[in-house]
Amino acid sequence: MQVTLENPSQAALSGESYRRLRAWHPELTAFRRDLHAHPELAFEEVRTAGRIVNALRLIGVDEIHEGVGRTGIVGIIRGRHGRSTCGVALRADMDALPIAEETQVDWKSTRSGVMHGCGHDGHTAILVGAARYLAETRNFDGYAVLVFQPAEEGAGGAQAMIDDGLFERFPIDSIFALHNWPSLKAGTIGLNPGAMMAAADRVEIVINGRGGHGAHPDQTIDPVMVAAQIIVATQSIVSRNVEPVDSAVVSLCSLSAGNPAASNVIPRQAKLVGTVRTLRPEVQNLIEERLGQLVSSIARAFGAEATLKFERMFPATVNCAEQAALAASVAESLVGPDCVVRDLPPSMGAEDFSFMLRHKPGAYLRLGQSNGVNCALHDCRYDFNDEVLPLGAALMASLVERGLAVAGGRRPDPT
């Protein structure tokens, strides 16, 4: 079901970037739906990359670099004014998810067990649309860097591009990205000047006891019971150690021990796996420390041994205040102040755009796409709302025009 944007301002309807991109809406929609029908997992985005490269060539992008971070693409568009050496980057993710799609749309995934369940097909189409507008108008001083990133869904594609020299090969002054957000109405844009997404860490706890017969538990050291005590105790970390004004999550999501067919056997070992989400490094450090203390002390209390492996996977996605202010101003010029949420609460999900923001100042935005029937991200019935494609592309393109509006490398007033 596709619907019109809710409450777009007159500025959005008459703005040059939106007006042009709205005229290209059918082409952007067809491109997005083709990507949706042919999803590819992390670092397998060969067809997707090929479609992007072909599109960028037709658009007239000045430079196209393939294979950056394995399957990533980088495009360069130079402004018509050659006086500035400043660059602004726009990033879109390309990969799909290992989910079996359960929609009935004509453009349903043609690959069994793989679907675009997070809208990266829409993000890619948005950046292609922005590239077309920027290549045709070139109304900026400096150059735009188009970053089509692979493997966002937990495989570290952003870091792979950085390791492949992304910022050395393509120097930039700032970088921006957006993500569709089903909980925001279509036509609404949200962000804040600080943390937008949480750090995501992986926790693995291995408990070693002494196995034996379930009828004689006194002769064993039961690792399942120890695991149960640890599961309960860890839920006190946030409530009793983290300041109430901070956000944090500790979730132990998997318990494996023994054999379901051996109902009378107490196993020797149990394993817990879970995730920790935090917005500040200080809270992250605190939780790692308290987890280690709880795990070892509880295990010892029952005569068992336990080890904690705490892997720091993705840092928090933290906007820079200057770039967030610029992005909010650009958004307001497109949809009006009533449709821009400048204090959007952060999500405890994670995003590997965070790695890029560790290297370069920038901002991460939410593009509302709710049409009243949208499913949540990563749902098997999810589909991107194509109606927001022109607005997303206009937003990305306008970030370049505003960010590179002043010659000589001087930065524009974000307000």
C-alpha positions in Angstrom: 0.0 0.0 0.0 1.5 3.3 -1.1 0.1 6.6 0.2 0.9 10.3 -0.2 3.1 12.1 2.3 1.3 13.3 5.4 1.3 17.1 5.9 4.2 18.1 3.6 4.9 21.8 3.7 4.4 24.0 0.6 8.2 24.4 0.6 8.5 20.6 0.1 6.2 20.7 -2.9 7.8 23.7 -4.5 11.5 23.1 -3.6 13.7 22.6 -6.6 15.3 19.3 -5.5 12.0 17.8 -4.4 10.2 19.0 -7.6 12.8 17.3 -9.8 13.0 14.2 -7.8 9.2 13.9 -7.6 9.2 13.8 -11.4 11.6 10.9 -11.3 9.5 9.0 -8.8 8.4 6.2 -11.1 12.0 5.5 -12.1 13.2 5.5 -8.5 10.3 3.2 -7.5 11.1 0.7 -10.3 14.8 0.7 -9.4 14.0 0.1 -5.7 11.6 -2.7 -6.5 14.1 -4.4 -8.7 16.6 -4.4 -5.8 13.9 -5.7 -3.5 13.2 -8.6 -5.8 16.9 -9.5 -6.0 18.2 -9.2 -2.4 21.8 -10.1 -1.5 23.4 -10.8 1.8 26.5 -9.1 3.3 29.5 -9.0 1.0 27.5 -10.8 -1.7 26.0 -7.6 -3.2 27.4 -8.3 -6.7 24.2 -7.8 -8.7 23.2 -4.8 -6.5 26.6 -3.2 -7.1 26.3 -3.8 -10.8 22.9 -2.1 -10.9 24.3 0.9 -9.0 27.3 1.2 -11.3 25.2 1.1 -14.4 22.9 3.8 -12.9 25.8 6.1 -11.9 27.2 5.8 -15.4 23.9 6.8 -17.0 23.6 9.7 -14.6 27.0 11.0 -15.5 28.9 10.7 -12.2 32.4 11.8 -12.7 34.2 8.9 -11.0 33.0 5.4 -10.1 35.2 3.2 -7.9 34.2 -0.4 -7.5 35.2 -3.0 -4.9 35.8 -0.6 -2.0 35.5 -2.7 1.1 35.0 -5.8 -1.2 31.6 -5.1 -2.7 31.2 -1.4 -1.9 30.9 1.4 -4.5 32.1 5.0 -4.3 31.0 7.7 -6.7 32.3 11.3 -7.1 30.4 14.3 -8.4 32.1 17.6 -8.7 30.3 20.9 -8.3 30.2 23.4 -11.0 32.3 25.8 -8.9 35.9 24.5 -8.7 37.1 26.8 -6.0 36.7 24.6 -3.0 38.5 21.4 -2.0 35.8 20.5 0.5 33.8 17.2 0.2 30.6 16.0 1.7 29.8 12.2 1.7 26.4 10.5 1.6 26.2 6.9 2.6 23.6 4.2 1.8 23.6 0.6 2.9 22.9 -2.2 0.3 22.6 -5.6 2.0 19.6 -7.7 2.8 18.7 -10.0 5.6 18.4 -13.8 5.9 14.6 -13.7 6.3 12.0 -15.6 4.3 9.7 -12.8 2.9 5.9 -13.2 3.6 4.6 -10.3 1.6 2.4 -10.7 -1.5 3.7 -7.8 -3.5 4.6 -8.2 -7.2 8.2 -7.3 -6.4 8.6 -10.0 -3.7 12.0 -11.5 -3.2 12.9 -14.1 -5.8 15.5 -15.6 -3.4 14.4 -18.1 -0.9 15.2 -17.1 2.7 16.6 -13.7 1.7 14.7 -10.4 1.7 15.2 -6.6 2.1 13.6 -6.5 5.5 15.3 -3.3 6.7 14.8 -1.0 3.7 18.3 -0.9 2.4 16.9 -1.2 -1.1 15.1 2.1 -0.4 18.2 3.7 1.0 20.2 2.7 -2.2 17.4 4.1 -4.5 17.4 7.3 -2.5 21.1 7.8 -2.9 20.9 7.0 -6.7 18.2 9.6 -6.9 20.3 12.2 -5.0 23.2 11.4 -7.3 21.1 12.0 -10.4 19.9 15.4 -9.1 23.4 16.5 -8.0 25.0 15.3 -11.4 22.4 17.3 -13.3 22.5 20.5 -11.3 26.0 20.6 -9.7 24.9 23.6 -7.7 27.6 23.4 -5.1 31.3 24.2 -4.6 33.5 21.2 -3.9 32.6 17.6 -4.5 30.1 15.0 -3.3 31.2 11.5 -2.4 28.5 8.8 -2.8 29.2 5.8 -0.5 27.2 2.6 -1.2 28.2 0.4 1.7 27.9 -3.4 1.8 27.3 -5.6 4.8 25.7 -3.3 7.3 23.7 -6.1 9.0 26.2 -7.1 11.5 29.1 -7.9 9.2 31.1 -4.7 9.5 30.9 -3.3 6.0 31.6 0.2 7.2 34.8 -0.8 8.8 35.7 -2.8 5.7 35.4 0.3 3.6 37.4 2.3 6.1 40.1 -0.4 6.2 40.2 -0.2 2.4 41.2 3.5 2.6 37.8 5.1 2.2 38.7 8.4 3.9 42.2 8.5 2.6 41.3 7.8 -1.0 38.2 10.1 -0.9 38.9 12.9 1.6 35.8 14.5 3.0 34.8 17.1 5.6 31.6 15.5 6.8 29.3 12.5 6.1 25.6 11.9 6.4 23.3 8.9 6.3 19.6 8.2 6.8 17.4 5.3 7.7 13.8 4.8 7.1 11.7 4.6 10.3 8.3 3.0 10.3 7.3 4.6 13.7 7.5 8.1 12.1 4.8 9.3 9.7 5.8 9.6 6.1 6.9 13.2 5.5 8.5 13.5 8.9 12.3 13.6 9.5 13.8 13.0 12.9 17.2 13.3 14.6 19.0 14.7 17.6 22.4 16.2 18.3 23.8 13.3 20.2 23.5 9.5 20.3 21.0 8.1 17.7 21.8 4.4 18.1 23.4 2.3 20.8 26.7 0.4 21.0 26.2 -3.3 20.5 28.3 -5.8 22.3 28.2 -9.6 22.3 28.3 -11.5 25.5 29.3 -15.2 25.8 29.3 -16.9 29.2 30.7 -20.5 29.5 29.9 -22.3 32.7 31.8 -25.5 33.6 30.5 -27.8 36.4 30.4 -31.5 36.9 27.9 -33.7 35.0 26.1 -36.7 36.3 22.8 -38.5 36.8 19.7 -36.3 37.2 18.6 -38.6 40.0 21.7 -37.8 42.0 22.2 -34.1 41.8 24.3 -34.1 45.0 27.1 -35.7 43.1 27.2 -33.0 40.4 27.8 -29.3 40.0 24.8 -28.3 37.9 25.8 -25.7 35.3 22.2 -25.2 34.3 21.3 -24.0 37.8 24.3 -21.7 37.8 23.2 -20.3 34.4 19.7 -19.7 35.8 21.2 -17.7 38.7 23.4 -15.7 36.4 20.4 -14.9 34.1 18.4 -13.5 37.0 21.4 -11.7 38.6 22.4 -9.9 35.4 19.0 -8.2 35.3 20.0 -6.2 38.4 23.0 -4.6 36.6 21.0 -1.9 34.8 18.4 -1.4 37.6 20.9 -1.2 40.4 24.2 0.0 38.9 23.3 2.3 35.9 22.1 5.8 36.7 18.4 6.1 35.9 19.0 8.9 33.4 21.2 6.6 31.3 19.8 3.9 28.9 21.2 0.4 28.8 20.1 -3.1 28.0 21.4 -6.5 29.1 19.7 -9.4 27.3 20.9 -13.0 27.6 19.1 -14.5 24.6 20.4 -18.0 24.4 21.0 -20.9 26.8 22.5 -24.1 25.5 23.2 -27.1 27.8 22.7 -30.8 27.7 20.7 -32.9 25.3 16.8 -32.7 25.2 16.8 -36.5 24.6 18.7 -37.1 27.8 16.2 -35.9 30.4 18.0 -37.6 33.3 21.5 -36.3 32.5 22.9 -33.2 34.2 25.5 -31.8 31.7 29.0 -30.7 32.4 28.8 -27.4 30.6 26.3 -24.6 29.8 26.6 -21.6 27.6 24.8 -18.3 27.6 24.9 -15.8 24.7 23.4 -12.3 24.7 23.8 -8.7 23.9 24.6 -5.5 25.8 23.4 -2.1 24.5 24.6 1.3 25.8 24.8 4.9 24.7 27.9 6.0 26.6 31.3 4.4 27.0 31.2 4.9 30.8 28.1 2.8 31.0 29.5 0.2 28.6 32.6 -0.1 30.8 30.5 -0.4 34.0 28.4 -3.2 32.6 31.3 -5.2 31.4 33.0 -4.9 34.8 29.8 -5.9 36.7 29.0 -8.8 34.4 32.5 -10.2 35.0 32.1 -9.9 38.7 28.7 -11.5 38.8 29.6 -14.3 36.5 32.7 -15.4 38.3 31.3 -14.9 41.9 28.0 -16.8 41.2 29.8 -19.7 39.6 32.3 -19.9 42.5 29.4 -19.9 45.0 28.1 -23.1 43.5 31.5 -24.7 43.0 31.6 -24.1 39.3 33.8 -22.1 37.0 32.6 -19.5 34.5 34.3 -17.3 31.9 32.9 -14.2 30.3 33.8 -13.1 26.8 32.7 -9.5 26.1 33.1 -8.5 22.5 32.7 -4.8 21.6 31.1 -5.1 18.2 29.6 -1.7 17.2 30.1 1.6 18.9 27.3 4.0 19.5 26.1 6.1 16.6 26.6 9.6 17.8 25.7 12.7 15.8 28.0 15.7 15.8 26.1 18.8 17.0 27.2 21.0 14.0 26.2 18.5 11.4 23.0 17.6 13.2 22.0 21.3 13.3 22.7 21.6 9.6 20.7 18.5 8.8 17.8 19.7 10.8 17.8 23.0 9.0 17.9 21.3 5.7 15.0 19.1 6.7 12.9 22.0 7.8 13.5 23.7 4.4 12.0 20.6 2.8 9.1 19.6 5.1 8.7 22.6 7.4 9.5 22.8 11.1 6.3 21.0 12.2 7.5 17.8 10.4 11.1 17.8 11.8 11.7 16.1 15.2 14.9 17.6 16.5 14.9 15.7 19.8 14.2 12.2 18.5 14.9 9.6 21.3 17.8 7.3 20.5 17.2 3.7 19.6 18.9 0.8 21.4 19.5 -0.9 18.1 22.9 -0.5 16.5 24.3 0.8 13.2 27.7 0.4 11.7 27.6 3.9 10.3 28.9 4.5 13.8 32.4 3.5 12.6 32.3 6.3 10.0 31.2 8.8 12.5 34.3 7.9 14.6 36.5 9.1 11.8 34.5 12.0 10.3 32.0 14.5 11.7 28.5 13.9 10.5 24.9 13.0 11.3 22.4 10.1 11.0 18.8 10.9 10.3 15.5 9.1 10.5 13.2 9.3 7.4 9.6 8.7 8.4 7.8 6.1 6.2 4.7 5.1 8.1 1.6 4.8 6.1 -0.5 3.3 8.8 0.1 -0.4 7.9 3.9 -0.6 7.9 5.5 -3.6 9.6 8.5 -3.1 11.9 12.0 -3.3 10.5 13.4 -6.9 10.2 9.8 -8.3 10.0 9.1 -10.9 7.3 6.2 -8.7 6.1 8.1 -5.5 5.9 8.3 -3.4 2.7 9.7 0.0 2.0 7.2 2.9 1.4 8.1 4.1 -2.1 6.3 7.3 -1.6 9.1 8.7 0.5 11.8 8.1 -2.1 11.8 11.6 -3.6 11.8 13.2 -0.2 14.7 11.1 1.0 16.7 11.8 -2.2 15.9 15.6 -1.9 17.1 15.5 1.7 20.4 13.8 0.8 21.0 16.1 -2.2 20.2 19.2 -0.2 22.7 18.2 2.5 25.4 18.5 -0.2 24.1 21.7 -1.6 23.9 23.4 1.8 27.1 21.8 3.1 29.1 22.9 0.1 27.3 26.2 -0.5 30.2 28.5 0.3 33.3 28.7 -1.8 36.8 28.7 -0.4 36.3 25.9 2.1 34.4 28.1 4.6 31.6 26.3 6.3 28.1 27.6 6.2 26.2 28.6 9.2 24.3 25.4 10.3 21.2 27.6 11.2 
